[in-house]
């Protein structure tokens, strides 16, 4: 907004960050502020006619592009329609703003179609692209945008915000969303956080001592899909490694015991990473988890045997 006030606004912005950190919220707020009748150096007033149109989703000078139904891509036809709309004269002036959500999912043809508008945007046209991972965008698109990175907030800040949203089990909700607070809020109503907390406790027991893989796979598959389960297992194993290293630093474990535990956990981490890369949606979650957990159990036995030798 300072750039807009100084008439130095870039014609294209690429906002990059994990899903659930608020990219769309930031882009929408920026668009509404630019289209507000008040000075461009402040947030939208919320009282003027243009703000009323924005609130109703009927402002003619703003366009938002997203997936259509379950397409999971942004097509060339969507981009062509958008670029055609951007050639129209603004209704209220001075800007016409386009937000392309999930820009990383544009097809190659769609990205090529957008390129001409990025090169010759026209007077008053502001493009805001949102991407979870801008590495999936062609370099020709990235090079013509001003890049803005939205990092994950500090855990304490995210937890305080989730508590303000009256989310039950905010810490587990944040874990499940891998640190993204908006995703944690949105998904907290879709999952049984208490059951996931129980899965975490059982998984920690599994890492610490002998626990039946089939039973852990069963209770996990009852509440989580394959990708979510493997991702959380990875996250919890990483946390366990940090705890183990801290314990060793504080001299609470023997050197041999620490080396053995480190070797086992490293192997477990590699096995989980491999399973995540090879995720096959045609296989049942319980079947996949039973195989992975059984392999990790064998790794524990072999690592202990190596330590004894």
Residue, then its C-alpha position, 0 to 999 in steps of 0.5 A: x500500500x505504501x508502493x501504491x501511495x507513492x505510485x510505485x505499485x508493481x503490475x504483478x505480485x507472486x505471493x508464495x507460502x504454505x497452504x493455510x498461511x493466509x495468501x488469499x486473505x492477504x491478496x483479497x485485503x490488498x485488492x479491496x484496499x486498492x479499490x477503496x475510494x479512500x487513500x491507498x495508504x490505508x486498509x479498506x474503509x468498509x463504508x464506501x460504495x466500492x467496499x460495499x460491492x467488494x463485501x457483496x462480491x460484485x465489484x466489477x473491477x476485481x476478478x478471482x480465478x480458482x479451480x473449477x469443482x474438482x479439476x485441480x488445475x487452472x485451464x487455458x480457457x480460464x486464463x483466456x477469459x480472465x485476460x479478456x476481462x482485463x482488457x476492459x476499461x475500469x468501472x470505478x478506477x484506477x485499478x482492475x485487479x485479478x487474483x489467480x489462486x493456486x497459480x502453481x496448478x496452471x497448465x503449461x498452456x494456461x501459463x503461456x496464455x498469461x505471459x502476454x498479459x504479464x508482459x503487457x498488462x495494460x493501464x491500471x491492471x494489477x495481477x496477484x498470483x498465489x502459489x504454494x510452491x512457485x518452483x512449479x511455475x515457469x521461470x518466465x512467469x516468476x521473473x515478471x512478478x515481484x515475489x512476496x513470501x509468507x512464512x509460517x508464523x511462530x508456533x506460539x503466535x499461531x497457538x494464541x490465534x487458534x485459542x482466540x478462534x475457540x479451537x479445541x486442542x489447538x496444539x494438535x490442530x496445528x500439528x495436523x495442519x503442519x504449522x499453518x494456522x488457517x488450515x488448522x482452523x478450517x480442518x479442526x471441524x473435519x477431524x477428530x483431534x482427540x483420536x489423532x492425539x491418541x494416535x500420536x501417543x501410540x506412535x511414540x510408544x511404538x518408537x520407544x518400545x515394542x508395540x504391535x504394528x497392526x494395531x497401530x495401523x488399524x487405529x490410525x487408519x480409522x481417523x487418517x488417510x495414508x498421506x496425512x498419517x505418513x506426514x504426521x509420522x514423519x513429523x513426530x519422528x523428527x520431534x522424537x529425534x530432537x528429544x533424543x539429541x537433547x537427552x544425549x546433550x544433557x547426558x541422560x543416555x549412554x553413548x552406545x544407547x544414543x548411537x543405537x537410537x539415533x541409527x534406528x530413528x534415522x532409518x525409520x525416518x528414511x522409511x517413512x519418507x520413502x513411503x510418502x514418495x511412493x504413496x499409492x492411492x489405490x492401496x488401503x491406508x491400513x495395508x500401507x501403514x502395516x507394511x511401513x510400521x512392520x519394516x520400522x519394527x524390524x529396523x529396531x530389532x536389527x539396530x539393537x542386534x548391531x549394537x550388541x555385536 
